[in-house]
């Protein structure tokens, strides 16, 4: 069990202490993948319940490096199939080797008391039930949204993908529960064949909400298309497959490589380059028919596959990120040619990051107006997470000729 614990600890430490995305961590190599996935995902999805338990059992605090191990063991005690005594003994032994024998007594005491801990109450109960900090819960309620619909979205066993240029409909023959999506892709039950098709570039996994961000531009065949926050590249590659002349930019060199790798796998050509979306490029002024801004955001719409979204959020995060969103959108507007379109999207549903950003933009940019693409609000299309679709906001604006 020591080797399993080591893999679980390393993966969970990446997520909890170092802020790595859980889906990126899971893309790594594991000898005991099923156990790692079960425990790490379980801890993340029950983080606030486990956080409350640790704060109660260790009121003087727990060293950050030890916290992932204790949370993993606590989750296994409550939800795993390994006998409790074995979980405690193995965790104590591993902790001694990892952190020194001085922690063994502390770890043993915490784990033996955990199963008898009373359920949380008040704010702690709300945070545990919704697995989110109170300030996020309150922000959703202020917007008139039931927090449960966003923070505990319905589960779905289906995956969504689209065909690439290399793929044909015949490649999908025999897949279970295969159905078309409104966005133009396909829903299906997971299948080993899908992984093979994805690796060969015949299909690519992409959410229907992400596809709609590109579909919202309308016909882009032959048009000059700029994506200012493009990594990992799914939307840019899709735009290139629809016939656009794509420039895909991102701030960090390693993320530019992700875009290039994505395009190479799908067999499309685009221009991927490093660029700071907050710094103006004179050669891009009024140069693009289509400009996409998939802005950095709180990410509350993608909790179904990124349950770690809420665990490292802090009060004030929204107030910090909104000015960045507004600044990126304002700069991107300068690159839109007369008569061109600018699409602003976020995988968040908070009004502060969606409608309020667009309100501010329109006040400052009188040469832009909203263009309707399946709009269900005054400022664009709001997609709520429902198990199949991620939560997204999409607003299409058009520049005067």
C-alpha positions in Angstrom: 0.0 0.0 0.0 3.0 2.3 0.5 3.4 2.8 -3.3 -0.3 3.6 -3.7 -0.1 6.1 -0.9 2.9 7.7 -2.4 1.2 8.2 -5.8 -2.0 9.5 -4.1 0.0 11.9 -2.0 2.1 13.2 -4.9 -1.0 13.8 -7.0 -3.0 15.4 -4.3 -0.1 17.6 -3.1 0.1 19.0 -6.7 -3.6 20.0 -6.5 -4.0 21.2 -2.9 -0.7 22.8 -2.2 0.8 23.7 -5.6 -2.4 24.7 -7.4 -2.2 22.3 -10.3 -5.4 21.6 -12.3 -6.7 18.2 -11.4 -7.3 17.2 -15.0 -3.7 18.0 -15.8 -2.5 16.0 -12.9 -4.6 13.0 -14.0 -3.0 13.2 -17.5 0.2 11.9 -15.9 1.4 8.4 -15.6 0.3 6.3 -12.6 0.8 2.6 -11.8 -2.3 2.6 -9.6 -4.5 5.0 -11.7 -7.9 3.8 -10.4 -6.9 4.2 -6.7 -5.3 7.6 -7.4 -8.3 8.8 -9.3 -10.8 7.6 -6.7 -9.0 9.1 -3.7 -7.8 12.4 -5.3 -11.1 13.2 -6.9 -12.9 12.2 -3.7 -10.8 14.5 -1.6 -11.3 17.4 -4.0 -15.0 16.9 -4.2 -15.3 16.7 -0.4 -12.5 19.2 0.3 -14.5 21.6 2.6 -15.9 18.8 4.6 -12.4 17.4 5.2 -11.1 20.9 5.8 -13.7 21.4 8.6 -12.7 18.0 10.1 -9.0 18.8 10.2 -9.6 22.3 11.7 -11.7 20.6 14.4 -9.2 17.8 15.1 -6.1 19.9 14.9 -7.2 23.5 16.0 -3.5 24.6 16.1 -3.2 23.8 12.4 -1.5 21.2 10.2 1.6 21.7 8.2 0.7 22.3 4.6 2.8 19.4 3.3 1.1 17.0 5.7 -2.4 18.1 4.9 -2.9 16.2 1.6 -1.8 12.9 3.2 -4.2 13.4 6.2 -7.1 14.3 3.9 -6.5 11.3 1.6 -6.5 8.9 4.6 -9.6 10.5 6.1 -11.4 10.1 2.7 -10.4 6.4 2.5 -11.6 5.8 6.1 -15.0 7.1 5.2 -15.4 6.0 1.6 -12.8 3.4 0.8 -13.0 -0.4 1.0 -9.7 -1.0 2.8 -10.2 -1.8 6.5 -9.8 1.3 8.8 -7.0 -0.1 10.9 -5.0 -0.8 7.7 -5.5 2.7 6.4 -4.4 4.2 9.8 -1.4 1.9 10.1 -0.1 2.4 6.6 -0.7 6.2 6.7 1.2 6.5 10.0 4.1 4.4 8.6 4.2 6.5 5.4 4.1 9.7 7.3 7.0 8.6 9.4 9.1 7.9 6.4 8.1 11.1 4.5 8.1 13.6 7.4 10.0 12.0 10.2 9.0 9.8 13.1 7.9 12.9 15.1 4.6 13.2 13.2 3.5 9.5 13.6 1.7 10.1 16.9 -0.1 13.2 15.6 -1.2 11.4 12.5 -2.4 8.4 14.4 -4.4 10.5 16.9 -6.1 12.5 14.2 -7.1 9.5 12.1 -8.4 7.5 15.1 -10.7 10.4 16.2 -11.9 11.3 12.7 -14.7 8.7 12.2 -16.5 9.9 15.4 -16.4 13.6 14.5 -19.9 15.3 14.5 -21.3 16.8 11.3 -20.5 20.5 10.7 -23.2 23.2 11.3 -24.0 26.7 10.0 -21.6 28.2 7.4 -19.3 25.2 7.6 -22.3 22.9 6.8 -23.1 25.0 3.7 -19.5 25.0 2.6 -19.3 21.2 3.1 -22.6 20.5 1.3 -21.7 22.7 -1.7 -17.9 22.2 -1.6 -17.2 25.9 -2.0 -16.3 28.9 0.2 -19.1 31.0 1.6 -18.2 34.1 -0.5 -18.8 32.1 -3.8 -22.1 30.7 -2.5 -23.2 34.2 -1.6 -22.1 35.7 -4.9 -24.3 33.1 -6.8 -27.2 33.8 -4.5 -26.8 37.5 -5.1 -27.1 36.9 -8.8 -30.3 35.0 -8.3 -28.7 31.6 -9.1 -29.3 28.5 -7.0 -25.7 27.7 -5.9 -26.4 23.9 -6.1 -27.0 24.1 -9.9 -23.5 25.5 -10.4 -21.5 24.0 -7.5 -23.0 20.5 -7.5 -24.1 20.1 -11.2 -25.8 16.9 -12.4 -23.4 14.1 -13.2 -23.2 12.5 -16.6 -21.3 9.5 -17.9 -21.3 10.9 -21.4 -18.3 12.4 -23.1 -18.4 15.0 -25.9 -16.2 15.2 -28.9 -16.2 16.4 -32.5 -14.8 15.0 -35.7 -11.6 16.4 -37.1 -10.5 16.7 -40.7 -8.9 13.2 -40.5 -12.1 11.6 -39.2 -15.2 10.3 -40.8 -18.6 9.4 -39.5 -17.9 5.8 -40.2 -15.1 5.9 -37.6 -17.9 6.3 -34.9 -19.8 3.1 -35.9 -20.7 1.0 -33.0 -20.2 3.6 -30.3 -22.7 3.3 -27.4 -25.5 5.9 -27.1 -24.0 8.1 -29.9 -26.1 11.3 -30.3 -25.4 14.6 -32.0 -25.1 17.8 -30.0 -26.6 21.2 -30.8 -23.1 22.5 -31.1 -22.3 20.1 -34.0 -20.3 17.5 -32.0 -21.2 14.1 -30.6 -22.1 12.7 -27.2 -21.2 9.1 -26.4 -20.4 6.8 -23.5 -16.7 6.5 -22.8 -15.0 3.9 -25.0 -11.3 2.9 -25.5 -11.8 3.5 -29.2 -12.4 7.2 -28.5 -8.9 7.5 -27.0 -7.4 5.9 -30.0 -9.4 8.2 -32.4 -8.4 11.2 -30.3 -4.7 10.3 -30.4 -4.8 9.9 -34.2 -6.6 13.3 -34.7 -9.7 11.8 -36.1 -11.7 13.2 -33.2 -11.0 15.6 -30.4 -12.6 16.0 -27.0 -14.2 19.4 -26.6 -17.2 20.7 -24.7 -20.2 21.8 -26.7 -20.1 25.1 -24.8 -16.5 25.7 -26.2 -17.6 24.9 -29.7 -20.4 27.4 -29.4 -17.9 30.1 -28.7 -16.6 29.6 -32.3 -20.0 28.9 -33.8 -21.1 32.3 -32.5 -19.0 34.1 -35.1 -21.1 32.6 -37.9 -19.4 31.8 -41.2 -15.7 32.3 -40.7 -14.5 30.5 -43.9 -11.6 32.6 -45.4 -11.7 35.2 -42.6 -8.8 36.4 -40.5 -9.4 35.1 -36.9 -7.5 36.1 -33.8 -7.7 34.3 -30.4 -5.9 36.4 -27.8 -6.1 33.8 -25.0 -5.9 30.6 -27.0 -4.3 27.8 -25.0 -4.6 24.9 -25.0 -6.0 25.5 -28.5 -9.2 23.7 -28.9 -11.2 26.7 -30.1 -8.5 28.0 -32.4 -8.0 24.6 -34.0 -11.8 24.3 -34.5 -11.8 27.8 -36.1 -9.0 26.7 -38.5 -10.9 23.6 -39.4 -13.9 25.8 -40.3 -11.7 27.6 -42.8 -10.5 30.7 -40.9 -6.9 32.1 -41.1 -6.1 31.7 -37.5 -3.6 33.5 -35.2 -3.6 31.9 -31.8 -1.8 33.8 -29.0 -1.0 33.1 -25.4 1.1 34.6 -22.7 3.4 31.7 -21.8 5.7 29.9 -24.2 4.8 26.4 -22.8 1.1 27.1 -23.5 2.0 28.2 -27.1 3.6 24.7 -27.5 0.3 23.2 -26.3 -1.5 25.1 -29.1 1.0 23.9 -31.7 0.8 20.3 -30.5 -3.0 20.4 -30.7 -2.9 21.8 -34.2 -0.4 19.2 -35.3 -2.4 16.3 -33.9 -5.5 17.6 -35.8 -3.6 18.3 -39.0 -4.4 22.0 -39.3 -2.3 25.0 -39.9 -2.4 28.1 -37.7 0.0 30.8 -36.5 0.7 30.2 -32.8 2.7 32.8 -31.0 3.5 34.2 -27.5 1.8 37.5 -26.8 0.6 39.4 -23.7 -3.1 40.2 -24.3 -2.8 43.4 -22.2 -0.1 44.8 -24.4 -1.1 46.4 -27.7 0.4 45.2 -31.0 0.3 48.0 -33.6 0.4 45.5 -36.6 -2.9 43.9 -35.4 -4.9 47.2 -35.2 -8.2 46.8 -37.3 -6.7 43.7 -38.9 -9.0 40.9 -38.0 -12.6 39.9 -39.1 -13.0 37.9 -35.9 -11.4 38.3 -32.5 -12.0 35.8 -29.7 -11.5 36.6 -26.0 -12.0 33.5 -23.8 -11.0 35.4 -20.7 -9.3 34.1 -17.6 -12.1 33.7 -15.0 -13.3 32.0 -11.8 -14.1 28.9 -13.8 -17.3 28.1 -11.9 -19.0 26.6 -15.0 -16.6 23.7 -15.4 -16.8 22.1 -11.9 -18.1 18.9 -13.4 -14.6 18.1 -14.6 -12.6 20.6 -12.6 -13.9 20.0 -9.0 -10.7 21.7 -7.7 -12.0 25.1 -9.0 -13.3 26.2 -5.7 -10.7 25.0 -3.2 -8.0 27.6 -3.7 -10.3 30.6 -4.2 -10.1 33.5 -1.8 -12.4 36.5 -1.0 -11.4 39.3 -3.4 -10.5 37.0 -6.3 -13.5 38.2 -8.4 -12.6 41.9 -7.7 -9.0 41.1 -8.8 -9.9 39.2 -12.0 -12.7 41.5 -13.4 -10.4 44.4 -14.2 -8.1 42.0 -16.1 -11.1 40.7 -18.1 -12.1 44.3 -18.9 -8.6 45.3 -20.0 -8.1 42.3 -22.2 -11.5 42.9 -23.9 -10.7 46.5 -24.4 -7.4 45.8 -26.1 -8.9 43.0 -28.2 -11.5 45.5 -29.5 -8.7 47.5 -31.2 -7.8 44.5 -33.4 -11.4 44.1 -34.9 -11.7 45.4 -38.4 -14.7 47.6 -39.3 -17.7 45.3 -39.6 -15.9 42.5 -37.8 -17.0 40.7 -34.7 -15.7 40.3 -31.2 -16.7 37.4 -29.0 -16.2 37.5 -25.3 -16.7 34.3 -23.4 -16.0 32.9 -19.9 -16.5 29.5 -18.3 -18.0 31.4 -15.4 -21.6 32.4 -14.7 -21.1 35.2 -12.2 -22.7 38.4 -13.5 -19.6 40.4 -12.4 -17.6 38.4 -14.9 -20.2 38.3 -17.7 -23.0 40.9 -18.0 -21.2 43.5 -16.0 -18.1 43.3 -18.1 -20.1 43.7 -21.3 -22.1 46.6 -19.9 -18.8 48.4 -19.1 -17.4 47.5 -22.5 -20.3 49.0 -24.4 -20.2 52.2 -22.4 -16.6 52.7 -23.4 -16.8 51.5 -27.0 -19.7 53.1 -28.7 -18.6 51.7 -32.1 -19.6 48.2 -30.9 -23.1 46.7 -30.4 -24.4 43.3 -29.4 -25.1 40.8 -32.1 -27.5 38.1 -31.2 -26.4 34.4 -31.2 -29.0 32.4 -29.3 -29.0 35.2 -26.7 -31.1 34.5 -23.6 -30.1 37.6 -21.7 -29.8 41.2 -22.6 -26.0 40.9 -22.9 -25.5 37.5 -24.5 -26.0 33.8 -24.1 -25.8 32.3 -20.6 -25.4 28.5 -20.5 -25.9 26.9 -17.1 -24.1 23.6 -16.4 -26.4 20.6 -16.7 -24.2 17.6 -16.7 -23.7 17.6 -20.5 -23.0 21.3 -21.1 -20.4 23.4 -19.1 -21.5 26.7 -17.7 -20.5 29.4 -20.1 -21.3 33.0 -21.1 -21.0 34.0 -24.7 -21.5 37.5 -26.0 -21.0 38.5 -29.7 -20.4 42.2 -30.5 -20.1 43.7 -33.9 -18.0 46.8 -34.8 -19.5 49.5 -37.0 -18.3 49.7 -40.6 
